[in-house]
Amino acid sequence: MRIKGSDPLKVDSDPNVGLQVSPFVQAGGLSRSHLPPMPFSTDTPRSRLGRVERFETIVIGGGQAGLAVGHYLASDDADFVILDGASRIGDSWRRRWDSLRLFTPAAYSGLPGMPFPAPPAHLPDKDEVADYLTRYAERFDLPVRLDAAVRSLDHDGGRFVVHAGDHVYESDQVVVATGPFQRPKVPAISRRLAPEIHQVHSSDYHNPLELPDGPVLLVGAGNSGAQIALELARSRKVWLAGRSPGYLPRRLFGRDLFDWVWPVMNRATTDSVLGRHIRKRSQRGDQRIGIPEGALAGAGINRVGRLVDERGGLPVCGDIAIEPSTIVWCTGFDPDYRWIRLPVLNERGKPSHRRGISSAVNGLYFSGLRFQYRLSSSLIGGVGEDAVFVAAQIGRRASIAESGRTPTTSIAVRA
Ligand SMILES: Cc1cc2nc3c(=O)[nH]c(=O)nc-3n(C[C@H](O)[C@H](O)[C@H](O)COP(=O)(O)OP(=O)(O)OC[C@H]3O[C@@H](n4cnc5c(N)ncnc54)[C@H](O)[C@@H]3O)c2cc1C
């Protein structure tokens, strides 16, 4: 198999790839022998690894979720730093495919304190979003350190210990804001397909010119799959495989769809009846926005059933064997928390938390999780509502510590 993809790439159903459930949670106790191997020894004296810097709070990830928390920490005059592995703020957007535009109009794509600088109905392209994030960090003078990929997050019994490059950082609080879309998901069947078929995940697709000549099969008929299919169908034969996740019109009763749905998304919390209903529905995939089945047919895209099997190295979709020269996997993502060496994940491999406050480790927080508290939590315009709550919890914890009422420096693994 030749998948040009980010490392690490998660191939579904492969027990050897993608450790998602914390071994600690499975084993029911904190024992280093249960932890996955590290790229270096945490027993190496810190003095030999470089400078140890201390902050009250470390935010890991400087995308929209980390910057929004940073905005509130800065307005609180908190002592903090934001660490990001990329070389430029906004790179997670810059890396996405060239023609990508937001499905949320500018009016609903602003971070706290700085509206998106475009007419309300404008659908920003991915580079406009990246530049907006850069300007946001500049405007609020946020202390972002770039090229600082965090390799491990641990706790030494007194403080959190963060290893990034050859730097060691320590803090009383940590906010994990590394994004919900980190590890491309690719079905295990990809490994059985003929090596002549070029395979790429949507996260590594940029434009039609980068693909080998010939017909393309897109697997996954959600927003990404449909958008890329429409782009490729202008110049070549395209199949789009998968169930339709349903469709919402771009405009409704003369207004943008988000003029109607945003108030609901922003208000319906995940513990409300409506929130629970929509969250459950989303397990079947997010509805496509503005791309009905008719538009796909009109563009000459061949709709086929789910990719269920392989025959002679060819993908079988429904009951048809297809001969593409390229497959683009539009099959989604998982978060990546393998670098967190603390028992933060539940049995489903997701952070156990309440409104972004870790249920397992005192002083640990999350920002930007999908459905963190609202249906809009992982969207640009929604992340601020959770960020203000998380920053307030951090402020409260810090002032309790200052008053000497509760030590903040001990790890407390909650039952
Ligand atoms: C194709 C696509 C289209 C989308 N369209 C929209 C849209 O129209 N509107 C909308 O509101 N939302 C949209 N989203 C959802 C969401 O807004 C984006 O995924 C957004 O990038 C999430 O922001 P984030 O800050 O949570 O994560 P990211 O943008 O992924 O940022 C995470 C940051 O953490 C850093 N990082 C990761 N791991 C580490 C580490 N170990 N150490 C240090 N740094 C690390 C990364 O370098 C990155 O800068 C879209 C998502 C996708 C995938």
The ligand as an SDF file (V2000), in Angstrom:
LIG
                    3D

 53 58  0  0  0  0  0  0  0  0999 V2000
  -11.6950   19.9770    6.4100 C   0  0  0  0  0  0  0  0  0  0  0  0
  -12.1850   20.7620    7.5870 C   0  0  0  0  0  0  0  0  0  0  0  0
  -13.0370   21.8500    7.3910 C   0  0  0  0  0  0  0  0  0  0  0  0
  -13.4940   22.5930    8.4830 C   0  0  0  0  0  0  0  0  0  0  0  0
  -14.3160   23.6530    8.2550 N   0  0  0  0  0  0  0  0  0  0  0  0
  -14.7670   24.3980    9.3090 C   0  0  0  0  0  0  0  0  0  0  0  0
  -15.6100   25.5390    9.1050 C   0  0  0  0  0  0  0  0  0  0  0  0
  -16.0380   25.8390    7.9970 O   0  0  0  0  0  0  0  0  0  0  0  0
  -15.9720   26.2780   10.1950 N   0  0  0  0  0  0  0  0  0  0  0  0
  -15.5650   25.9620   11.4630 C   0  0  0  0  0  0  0  0  0  0  0  0
  -15.8960   26.6940   12.4110 O   0  0  0  0  0  0  0  0  0  0  0  0
  -14.8130   24.8620   11.6850 N   0  0  0  0  0  0  0  0  0  0  0  0
  -14.4040   24.0750   10.6500 C   0  0  0  0  0  0  0  0  0  0  0  0
  -13.6130   22.9620   10.8910 N   0  0  0  0  0  0  0  0  0  0  0  0
  -13.4400   22.4830   12.2740 C   0  0  0  0  0  0  0  0  0  0  0  0
  -12.3890   23.2220   13.1130 C   0  0  0  0  0  0  0  0  0  0  0  0
  -12.6640   24.6090   13.1300 O   0  0  0  0  0  0  0  0  0  0  0  0
  -10.9760   22.9900   12.6470 C   0  0  0  0  0  0  0  0  0  0  0  0
  -10.6570   21.6190   12.6470 O   0  0  0  0  0  0  0  0  0  0  0  0
   -9.9170   23.7110   13.4990 C   0  0  0  0  0  0  0  0  0  0  0  0
   -8.6710   23.5760   12.8820 O   0  0  0  0  0  0  0  0  0  0  0  0
   -9.8360   23.1640   14.9390 C   0  0  0  0  0  0  0  0  0  0  0  0
   -9.0350   24.0420   15.6970 O   0  0  0  0  0  0  0  0  0  0  0  0
   -8.1610   23.5590   16.9440 P   0  0  0  0  0  0  0  0  0  0  0  0
   -7.4270   24.7340   17.4590 O   0  0  0  0  0  0  0  0  0  0  0  0
   -9.0450   22.8150   17.8830 O   0  0  0  0  0  0  0  0  0  0  0  0
   -7.1800   22.4870   16.3080 O   0  0  0  0  0  0  0  0  0  0  0  0
   -6.0500   22.7160   15.1550 P   0  0  0  0  0  0  0  0  0  0  0  0
   -6.4670   23.7680   14.2010 O   0  0  0  0  0  0  0  0  0  0  0  0
   -5.7880   21.3500   14.6420 O   0  0  0  0  0  0  0  0  0  0  0  0
   -4.8440   23.2680   16.0010 O   0  0  0  0  0  0  0  0  0  0  0  0
   -4.1500   22.4440   16.8950 C   0  0  0  0  0  0  0  0  0  0  0  0
   -2.7680   23.0260   17.0450 C   0  0  0  0  0  0  0  0  0  0  0  0
   -2.0750   22.2000   17.9760 O   0  0  0  0  0  0  0  0  0  0  0  0
   -0.7730   21.9620   17.4890 C   0  0  0  0  0  0  0  0  0  0  0  0
   -0.3360   20.6790   18.0470 N   0  0  0  0  0  0  0  0  0  0  0  0
   -0.8830   19.4580   17.8450 C   0  0  0  0  0  0  0  0  0  0  0  0
   -0.2100   18.5330   18.5540 N   0  0  0  0  0  0  0  0  0  0  0  0
    0.7490   19.1900   19.2260 C   0  0  0  0  0  0  0  0  0  0  0  0
    1.7790   18.7960   20.1330 C   0  0  0  0  0  0  0  0  0  0  0  0
    1.9340   17.5210   20.5110 N   0  0  0  0  0  0  0  0  0  0  0  0
    2.6220   19.7470   20.6180 N   0  0  0  0  0  0  0  0  0  0  0  0
    2.4820   21.0580   20.2650 C   0  0  0  0  0  0  0  0  0  0  0  0
    1.5320   21.4750   19.4100 N   0  0  0  0  0  0  0  0  0  0  0  0
    0.6820   20.5660   18.8980 C   0  0  0  0  0  0  0  0  0  0  0  0
   -0.8820   21.9710   15.9770 C   0  0  0  0  0  0  0  0  0  0  0  0
    0.3670   22.3640   15.3910 O   0  0  0  0  0  0  0  0  0  0  0  0
   -1.9670   23.0260   15.7570 C   0  0  0  0  0  0  0  0  0  0  0  0
   -1.4380   24.3100   15.5390 O   0  0  0  0  0  0  0  0  0  0  0  0
  -13.1270   22.2160    9.8050 C   0  0  0  0  0  0  0  0  0  0  0  0
  -12.2840   21.1040    9.9960 C   0  0  0  0  0  0  0  0  0  0  0  0
  -11.8270   20.3900    8.9040 C   0  0  0  0  0  0  0  0  0  0  0  0
  -10.9510   19.1740    9.1560 C   0  0  0  0  0  0  0  0  0  0  0  0
  1  2  1  0
  2  3  1  0
  2 52  2  0
  3  4  2  0
  4  5  1  0
  4 50  1  0
  5  6  2  0
  6  7  1  0
  6 13  1  0
  7  8  2  0
  7  9  1  0
  9 10  1  0
 10 11  2  0
 10 12  1  0
 12 13  2  0
 13 14  1  0
 14 15  1  0
 14 50  1  0
 15 16  1  0
 16 17  1  0
 16 18  1  0
 18 19  1  0
 18 20  1  0
 20 21  1  0
 20 22  1  0
 22 23  1  0
 23 24  1  0
 24 25  2  0
 24 26  1  0
 24 27  1  0
 27 28  1  0
 28 29  2  0
 28 30  1  0
 28 31  1  0
 31 32  1  0
 32 33  1  0
 33 34  1  0
 33 48  1  0
 34 35  1  0
 35 36  1  0
 35 46  1  0
 36 37  1  0
 36 45  1  0
 37 38  2  0
 38 39  1  0
 39 40  1  0
 39 45  2  0
 40 41  1  0
 40 42  2  0
 42 43  1  0
 43 44  2  0
 44 45  1  0
 46 47  1  0
 46 48  1  0
 48 49  1  0
 50 51  2  0
 51 52  1  0
 52 53  1  0
M  END
$$$$
